């Protein structure tokens, strides 16, 4: 529960990555939820050239908006895939070790 709450806090839901203070950005990259959010948003709308009308700002394409305001780059998508595979392998390793060495059955 604690790690999930902390990961959600730094995943970019509340504060986009460019607005997170520089001394906390390492935790953004250490959060599997931020990698998932990055991958989903970038793969679905990251290459769109449709224009957005933002009040008080010039017209900008969706691709440029994601890069400028949220820090999402479509060309970074292969790295996101590799990071997801790394998280899967890490959690698989932790699960395997836990099943192997943590036994709470008393006989």
C-alpha positions in Angstrom: 0.0 0.0 0.0 2.7 2.5 0.9 4.8 2.0 -2.2 1.8 2.1 -4.5 0.7 5.4 -2.9 4.2 6.9 -3.2 4.6 5.6 -6.8 1.2 7.2 -7.7 2.3 10.5 -6.1 5.4 10.7 -8.3 4.0 9.1 -11.5 3.0 12.3 -13.1 -0.7 12.2 -12.4 -0.7 15.2 -10.1 2.5 17.0 -11.2 4.0 16.5 -14.7 7.6 15.5 -14.8 9.0 18.9 -15.9 7.4 20.5 -12.8 8.7 18.0 -10.3 11.6 19.5 -8.4 14.9 18.3 -9.8 15.9 16.6 -6.5 12.7 14.4 -6.7 12.9 13.4 -10.4 15.0 10.3 -9.7 11.9 8.9 -7.9 9.8 9.6 -11.0 12.1 7.3 -13.0 12.1 4.7 -10.2 8.3 4.4 -10.3 6.9 1.6 -12.5 3.6 3.5 -12.7 5.3 6.5 -14.3 6.8 4.2 -17.0 3.3 2.7 -17.6 1.7 6.1 -17.9 4.5 7.3 -20.2 4.1 4.3 -22.4 0.3 4.4 -22.7 0.1 8.1 -23.4 3.0 8.2 -25.8 2.0 5.1 -27.8 -1.6 6.2 -28.2 -1.4 9.9 -29.0 2.4 10.6 -29.1 2.6 10.8 -32.9 -0.5 12.8 -33.5 -0.1 16.0 -35.4 -3.6 17.3 -34.6 -3.7 20.9 -33.3 -4.7 21.9 -29.7 -6.2 25.2 -28.9 -4.8 26.2 -25.5 -6.2 29.4 -23.9 -3.5 32.0 -23.6 -1.0 30.0 -25.7 -0.3 29.6 -29.4 -1.8 26.6 -31.3 0.4 23.5 -30.8 0.3 20.0 -32.1 -0.5 17.1 -29.7 3.1 15.7 -30.2 4.6 19.1 -29.3 2.3 19.6 -26.3 3.3 16.2 -24.9 7.0 17.0 -25.3 6.8 20.6 -24.0 4.3 20.5 -21.2 4.4 16.8 -20.0 7.9 15.8 -21.1 6.8 12.8 -23.2 8.8 12.1 -26.3 7.5 9.6 -28.9 11.1 8.6 -29.8 11.7 7.4 -26.3 9.1 4.6 -26.6 11.6 1.8 -27.2 13.3 2.6 -23.9 9.9 2.5 -22.2 9.4 -1.0 -23.6 12.7 -2.2 -22.3 12.0 -0.6 -18.9 8.7 -2.4 -18.7 10.5 -5.7 -19.4 13.0 -4.9 -16.7 10.2 -4.2 -14.1 8.5 -7.4 -15.1 11.7 -9.4 -14.6 12.5 -7.6 -11.3 9.0 -8.4 -9.9 9.2 -11.9 -11.2 12.5 -12.4 -9.4 11.2 -10.9 -6.2 8.1 -13.1 -6.4 10.1 -16.3 -7.1 12.5 -15.6 -4.2 9.6 -14.9 -1.9 7.8 -18.1 -2.8 11.1 -20.1 -2.4 12.4 -18.7 0.9 9.4 -17.3 2.8 7.3 -20.1 4.2 4.9 -19.3 7.0 3.4 -22.8 7.4 4.1 -24.2 10.8 4.2 -27.9 11.4 
